[in-house]
Each structure stands twice: as structure tokens, then as C-alpha cells.
């Protein structure tokens, strides 16, 4: 289980820390905006109610060599984390069994309950075979399942309205990206006590460095971070980008990926967020909730630290 600070305490800690990395930062406790509205258009109204984090599979199932048999289902994950019907968002990889290729998954799913079928609001970002650019599609435009493959970092809740932490940060002055900055503030302040946090944020202005995995898994084993970066395709994408993030202040020994963020947009761009590339003009607006519980699902037996950024 995580250490769960009060929202007020967390807001104070984050605001103080963000001032070291951003020209302008304001953190407050607010009512969660209705996330079924623009620009989110999520299948659930909020990110509150029994908040928890699931780290499923892991990078070692992708690197050095992809283990394509590693396929999971978000409806099953919801049961595994003892929250059937959970609203789940985060960052993961698609099931190559379903798509026939490899791609980035931006999971945004109201999982199925006894009363209702699942509502899949996820996006897929892949390399466009035509022009090698980004092809971003709504998952439900082609597929009816809730599967994913290899790895995912997921934030789950009852999808209810409620109190959240609102973070506004403009003008990046430090080296760290927005998520790393938040996570490291938590790590510095809470030390040995792991704090988990998840939610959504919008890059409202500026541009960002984003990667998309290629459609073919690497034929050669990827043995170093350099190998991985040569394999990935990097892009500069423009705001507004709607980002889903999961972060844990420190790994309490479960071989976690401590931060992972994927984004989509309404202009055809999306993928894995690395960093804004327009520090002076960038504007972030985010809504987060500290998680109460951590679930580690199908942890790789053989592990390494390559490809974790």
C-alpha cells in the first residue's frame, strides 16, 4: 500500500517543488472537472473513488526481444485489482495479436461491470505506413476488445467526481519534464514512503518530444538504451496534447516503472511523452489523485533497466 498524504498537504509540497522547475506554478485542491467534456471526452466523469495503480508486465517483455504471447485484458485487470468496472487510464502497448503490429496504446477505458459492458475510449498511436508520420486512431473505430500487450502502467478509480489536485505550471526553467518533476518532488519529500499518483494533464501550449514504437518488433535484440532509441521513432508534436500519466515516487522493490505517460490529441498526434521542446511558452494543466493501493501483475522474472525512460 502507498503512503497517502492529504490533498492539501500534497498540493503544498508540489507547489513548493514546482517553483524550482517552472517560472510559474500553482497547485490547489479543486473539484474534478467533468472529464466527459472537451478536451478529454472520457467515458467517465472523474478520476476519484478507490484510486489504485497497477503495473502490468514490463519493459523486459519488450526488450531485448519481444514476448508477443504476453497479452492482457483491462477487464481482467479491473478484477485483479479488486475494482470490477474501474475506470482505467495510463500508458501501455497494444496487443500485437489483435492489431498484427506493434504500437503505442493510450488506454482510457470504463471496464465492464455486472450491469454495463465496457466503454473503450482508448487511442492507438502507430507509425503511418504511408508517410512514416504519426497515425492516431480511436481504438473503438477498429476493435471491440479491451486487450493490451507486454506492459502497461495504469491508474484506476471508480471514475467518480470528487476532489483532485489541480496543477498549473508554465514556463519550464529546469531540465526535468513535467512528470519527472512531480515524481521527484514526491520522492524528495516523502523519502522511504512510496507515494503513487495518477491522472491526466493537458499540454495547452507549445510542443513536445514524443516517441512511437515501430510496427515491427526489432529483429536484433535491443541490448542498450542507445539500441532502443535508434529503434524508436521520435517526433515533435504540437499542443494541445491530452496526457495520461502514472507515477510512483520510488520503487518499494516490485520492479516498477516509476513513471510512464502517453498522450493523444484531436489533431492526429499522440504517443509516449518525453519532454516539452518549447520550455519558454509551455503551459501544463493537470488533475491528479494520490493512489491508495499498488498492484504488481505478471512481474517479469528476468529484469533489467534498459528502455525505462
C-alpha positions in Angstrom: 0.0 0.0 0.0 1.1 3.6 -0.6 1.6 6.4 1.8 -1.5 8.6 1.1 -1.0 12.2 2.1 -4.0 14.6 2.3 -4.7 16.5 -0.9 -4.0 19.8 0.9 -0.6 18.6 2.1 0.3 17.2 -1.3 -0.7 20.5 -3.0 1.6 22.4 -0.8 4.6 20.0 -1.3 4.1 20.0 -5.1 3.7 23.8 -5.4 6.9 24.4 -3.5 8.8 21.9 -5.6 7.4 23.0 -9.0 8.7 26.6 -8.4 12.2 25.2 -8.8 11.4 23.8 -12.3 8.8 26.3 -13.6 8.6 30.0 -13.8 5.0 29.9 -12.7 3.3 27.1 -10.7 0.0 27.0 -8.9 -1.3 23.8 -7.2 -4.7 23.7 -5.5 -7.4 21.3 -4.4 -10.4 21.6 -6.7 -13.5 19.6 -7.8 -12.6 17.4 -10.7 -13.8 18.9 -13.9 -16.3 16.8 -15.9 -13.9 14.7 -17.9 -16.7 13.6 -20.4 -16.3 17.1 -21.8 -13.7 18.6 -24.2 -10.8 18.2 -24.5 -10.9 14.9 -22.6 -14.1 13.2 -23.9 -13.5 10.4 -21.4 -16.1 7.7 -20.8 -16.2 8.6 -17.0 -16.8 11.9 -15.3 -13.9 11.9 -12.9 -10.8 10.1 -11.5 -11.9 9.7 -7.9 -13.1 6.7 -5.8 -10.8 3.9 -4.5 -7.8 5.1 -6.5 -5.1 2.5 -7.3 -2.2 1.8 -9.5 -1.4 -1.3 -11.5 1.9 -2.1 -13.1 1.3 -4.9 -15.5 4.1 -6.9 -17.3 7.1 -4.7 -18.0 9.7 -3.5 -20.4 11.6 -6.8 -20.1 8.8 -8.4 -22.1 9.6 -6.0 -25.0 13.3 -5.6 -24.7 15.8 -7.2 -25.7 13.3 -9.4 -27.6 9.5 -9.0 -27.7 7.5 -11.8 -26.0 4.4 -11.5 -28.1 2.5 -14.1 -26.1 2.2 -11.5 -23.3 -1.4 -10.3 -23.7 -3.6 -8.9 -21.1 -7.2 -7.6 -20.8 -8.2 -4.4 -19.0 -11.5 -6.0 -17.8 -9.4 -8.8 -16.2 -7.0 -6.2 -14.7 -10.0 -4.4 -13.1 -11.0 -7.7 -11.4 -7.4 -8.4 -10.4 -7.1 -5.0 -8.6 -10.4 -5.7 -6.9 -12.3 -2.9 -8.7 -14.5 -4.5 -11.4 -16.0 -1.7 -13.5 -13.0 0.5 -12.8 -12.2 3.5 -15.0 -8.7 2.9 -16.1 -6.2 5.3 -17.8 -2.5 5.3 -18.4 0.2 4.1 -20.8 0.9 0.8 -22.4 1.5 -1.2 -25.6 -1.2 -2.6 -27.9 -1.8 -6.4 -28.2 0.0 -7.3 -31.4 -2.2 -10.3 -31.6 -5.2 -8.1 -32.2 -3.5 -5.4 -34.4 -1.0 -7.6 -36.2 1.6 -4.8 -35.5 3.2 -3.0 -32.6 2.0 0.4 -31.5 1.5 2.7 -28.5 -1.7 2.3 -26.6 -3.3 5.3 -24.8 -5.7 3.3 -22.5 -8.9 5.2 -21.4 -11.4 2.5 -20.5 -14.5 2.2 -18.4 -14.2 -1.5 -17.8 -17.2 -3.8 -17.8 -19.3 -4.3 -14.7 -22.2 -6.7 -14.0 -24.6 -4.0 -15.2 -22.8 -2.5 -18.1 -20.4 -3.5 -21.0 -17.0 -1.9 -21.3 -16.7 1.5 -22.9 -13.3 1.8 -24.7 -12.2 5.4 -25.2 -8.6 4.4 -25.9 -6.4 5.7 -28.7 -3.6 3.9 -30.7 -0.6 5.8 -32.0 1.3 4.0 -34.7 3.7 4.8 -37.5 1.7 5.6 -40.6 2.8 3.1 -43.3 2.1 5.7 -46.0 4.3 8.6 -44.9 6.1 7.3 -41.7 4.4 10.0 -39.7 2.0 9.5 -36.8 -1.3 7.8 -37.3 -3.5 8.3 -34.3 -6.8 6.4 -34.2 -9.6 5.8 -31.7 -9.3 2.1 -30.7 -13.1 1.5 -31.0 -13.0 2.6 -34.6 -11.5 -0.8 -35.5 -11.6 -3.1 -32.5 -14.1 -4.2 -29.9 -11.9 -5.7 -27.2 -10.0 -4.2 -24.2 -6.7 -6.1 -24.7 -3.2 -4.8 -24.5 0.3 -6.4 -24.7 3.7 -6.6 -23.0 3.4 -3.8 -20.5 1.1 -1.1 -19.1 1.1 1.4 -16.2 -2.4 2.0 -15.2 -4.3 4.3 -12.8 -7.7 3.0 -11.8 -10.6 4.5 -9.9 -14.4 4.4 -9.7 -14.4 7.2 -12.3 -16.3 9.4 -9.9 -16.3 13.2 -9.5 -14.6 14.4 -6.3 -11.7 16.5 -5.0 -8.5 16.4 -7.1 -5.1 18.2 -7.2 -5.0 20.8 -9.9 -1.6 21.6 -11.2 -0.9 24.6 -13.4 2.7 25.0 -14.5 4.0 27.5 -17.1 7.4 28.3 -18.4 9.9 25.5 -17.7 13.1 26.7 -16.2 14.6 23.4 -15.2 15.8 20.3 -17.0 13.1 17.9 -15.8 9.9 17.1 -17.7 6.6 17.8 -16.0 6.1 14.2 -14.8 9.6 13.6 -13.6 9.5 16.9 -11.8 6.3 16.0 -9.9 7.6 12.5 -9.2 11.0 13.7 -7.9 9.3 16.3 -5.7 7.4 13.4 -4.1 10.5 11.2 -3.8 12.5 14.0 -2.2 9.8 14.9 0.3 8.4 11.5 1.3 11.7 9.5 1.1 11.2 5.9 2.1 7.4 6.2 2.0 6.2 5.5 -1.6 3.6 7.8 -2.9 1.7 6.9 -6.1 -0.2 9.4 -8.2 -2.2 9.2 -11.4 -4.4 11.3 -13.6 -4.5 13.5 -16.7 -2.9 16.7 -17.9 -3.0 18.9 -20.9 -0.1 20.5 -22.6 -2.1 23.6 -23.6 0.6 25.5 -25.4 3.9 24.6 -27.0 5.4 21.4 -28.5 6.7 18.2 -27.1 9.1 15.3 -27.9 7.0 12.1 -28.4 8.0 8.6 -29.5 6.1 5.9 -31.2 7.3 2.3 -31.4 7.7 1.0 -35.0 5.1 -1.5 -36.3 7.7 -4.3 -36.5 9.4 -5.6 -33.3 13.2 -5.4 -33.6 14.7 -8.4 -35.3 18.0 -7.8 -33.5 18.0 -7.8 -29.7 17.9 -4.4 -28.2 20.6 -4.5 -25.5 21.3 -0.9 -24.6 19.3 2.4 -24.3 21.1 3.5 -27.4 19.7 0.5 -29.3 16.2 1.3 -28.0 16.5 5.0 -29.1 17.7 4.0 -32.5 14.7 1.7 -32.9 12.0 4.1 -31.6 10.7 6.9 -33.9 10.8 10.4 -32.4 8.6 13.3 -33.3 7.9 16.9 -32.2 4.2 17.2 -31.7 2.1 20.3 -31.1 -0.3 21.3 -28.3 -2.9 20.7 -27.2 -1.9 17.2 -26.1 -4.0 15.3 -23.6 -1.7 13.2 -21.5 -2.4 10.2 -19.1 0.2 9.6 -16.5 1.1 7.1 -13.7 3.9 7.8 -11.3 5.3 6.3 -8.1 7.8 8.3 -6.0 10.0 5.3 -5.5 10.0 1.6 -6.3 9.5 -0.3 -3.0 11.1 -3.4 -4.5 8.5 -4.5 -7.1 10.5 -3.7 -10.2 8.1 -0.9 -11.1 8.3 1.6 -13.9 8.2 4.7 -11.8 6.7 7.0 -14.4 5.0 6.5 -17.8 2.9 8.9 -19.8 1.1 8.6 -23.1 -0.9 11.3 -24.9 -3.5 11.8 -27.6 -4.9 14.9 -29.4 -7.7 15.9 -31.6 -5.4 16.8 -34.4 -4.0 13.4 -35.2 -0.9 13.3 -33.0 0.0 11.2 -30.0 2.3 8.7 -28.3 4.8 8.4 -25.5 5.6 11.8 -23.8 9.3 12.6 -23.1 9.6 16.4 -22.7 8.2 19.7 -23.9 10.5 21.2 -26.5 9.3 24.8 -26.0 10.2 25.5 -22.4 9.5 29.3 -22.5 6.0 29.0 -23.9 4.8 25.7 -22.5 1.7 25.5 -20.3 0.6 22.5 -18.3 -2.8 22.0 -16.7 -3.3 18.7 -14.8 -5.6 16.8 -12.5 -4.2 14.2 -10.2 -5.2 11.9 -7.3 -2.8 10.0 -4.9 -3.4 6.3 -5.2 -4.1 4.1 -2.1 -3.1 0.7 -3.4 -0.5 -0.8 -5.7 -0.9 -4.0 -7.7 2.0 -5.7 -9.5 0.7 -8.0 -12.1 2.8 -10.6 -14.0 6.1 -9.2 -12.9 9.0 -10.3 -15.2 11.2 -12.9 -13.6 14.3 -11.7 -15.5 14.7 -7.9 -15.5 16.9 -5.0 -16.5 16.7 -1.2 -16.5 17.0 -0.6 -20.2 14.3 1.4 -22.0 12.6 2.7 -19.0 12.5 6.4 -19.8 
